[in-house]
């Protein structure tokens, strides 16, 4: 099983980045997929989720309207388009596969035991 996140980098406030996460070794289309971030000194926070069951998506309030999650079940990839980036978006971003107990609308709090698989993370830094 592998989740390989990429696409992070340094961007100025107001800029955009597109994160990608390539999955292998498990039935990707059967899993809801999340993007989780962790800023320095803060707890992990779920920011977006793409449901496997009904194709719905969920966003935490602070990114709603700026971030878009999407997935390609054929390519086994999940994406996070991030626009209008702010310094407070600076964090390591992880992709993760939800266990069934973890609904996409479970909120932003992260409990490790609710996720089956994690990627290695990609750093996003928003700074002028």
C-alpha positions in Angstrom: 0.0 0.0 0.0 1.3 3.4 -0.9 0.0 7.0 -1.0 2.4 9.4 -2.6 1.7 13.1 -2.2 3.3 15.7 -4.4 2.8 19.3 -5.5 3.8 21.3 -2.5 6.1 24.2 -2.5 6.6 27.9 -1.7 3.9 30.3 -3.0 3.1 33.9 -2.3 -0.2 34.9 -0.6 -3.0 34.8 -3.1 -1.3 32.2 -5.2 -2.3 28.7 -6.1 -1.0 25.2 -5.8 -2.4 21.8 -6.9 -1.6 18.8 -4.7 -1.7 15.3 -6.1 -1.8 11.9 -4.3 -1.2 8.7 -6.2 -2.5 5.5 -4.6 -1.5 1.9 -5.1 -2.0 -1.4 -3.4 -5.6 -1.0 -2.3 -9.1 -0.6 -3.7 -8.9 3.1 -4.1 -12.4 3.6 -5.5 -13.9 2.0 -2.3 -12.3 4.5 0.1 -13.3 8.0 0.9 -10.1 10.1 0.6 -9.1 13.0 2.8 -6.5 15.8 2.8 -5.2 16.5 6.3 -2.8 19.2 7.2 -0.5 19.9 10.2 0.9 23.3 10.8 3.9 23.8 13.1 2.9 23.5 16.8 -0.7 22.6 15.9 -2.8 19.4 15.8 -3.6 17.8 12.5 -6.7 19.1 10.8 -8.8 17.5 8.1 -9.4 20.1 5.4 -11.2 18.2 2.6 -12.8 14.9 1.9 -14.1 13.1 -1.2 -16.7 10.4 -0.4 -16.5 7.1 -2.1 -20.1 6.2 -1.4 -22.0 9.1 -2.9 -19.4 11.3 -4.6 -20.0 14.1 -2.1 -17.3 16.4 -0.9 -16.7 18.2 2.4 -14.5 21.1 3.4 -13.5 22.7 6.7 -14.8 26.2 7.0 -11.5 28.0 6.7 -10.8 26.6 3.2 -14.4 26.5 1.8 -14.6 28.4 -1.5 -10.8 28.4 -1.9 -9.9 24.7 -2.0 -11.4 22.0 -4.3 -10.9 18.3 -3.8 -11.3 15.9 -6.7 -10.4 12.3 -7.6 -9.8 10.1 -10.5 -10.7 6.5 -9.7 -9.2 5.2 -12.9 -5.8 6.8 -12.3 -6.2 6.2 -8.5 -5.4 9.7 -7.7 -6.9 12.4 -5.5 -6.2 16.1 -5.9 -6.4 19.3 -3.9 -6.6 22.5 -5.9 -5.7 25.4 -3.5 -6.5 28.9 -4.6 -6.2 32.3 -2.8 -3.7 30.8 -0.4 -3.0 32.5 2.9 -0.1 32.3 5.3 -2.2 30.4 7.7 -2.5 27.6 5.1 1.2 26.9 5.7 1.5 23.2 6.8 2.4 19.7 5.8 -0.4 18.3 3.8 -1.2 14.6 3.9 -3.5 12.5 1.9 -5.3 9.7 3.8 -7.7 6.9 3.1 -10.7 6.9 5.5 -11.9 3.8 7.2 -15.6 3.3 6.9 -16.2 4.6 10.4 -14.8 8.0 9.3 -17.5 9.8 7.3 -16.5 12.8 5.2 -18.7 15.1 7.2 -17.1 14.0 10.5 -15.5 17.4 10.9 -12.0 18.7 11.0 -10.7 16.8 14.1 -8.4 13.9 13.2 -8.2 10.6 15.0 -5.5 8.4 13.6 -7.5 5.2 14.1 -10.2 6.4 11.7 -7.8 6.2 8.7 -6.6 3.1 7.0 -3.6 4.6 5.1 -1.5 7.8 5.1 0.8 9.4 2.6 4.1 10.9 3.5 3.1 14.5 3.3 4.1 17.5 1.2 5.1 20.9 2.5 3.1 23.9 1.5 4.5 27.3 2.5 2.7 30.5 1.9 4.9 33.5 2.4 5.9 36.7 0.7 
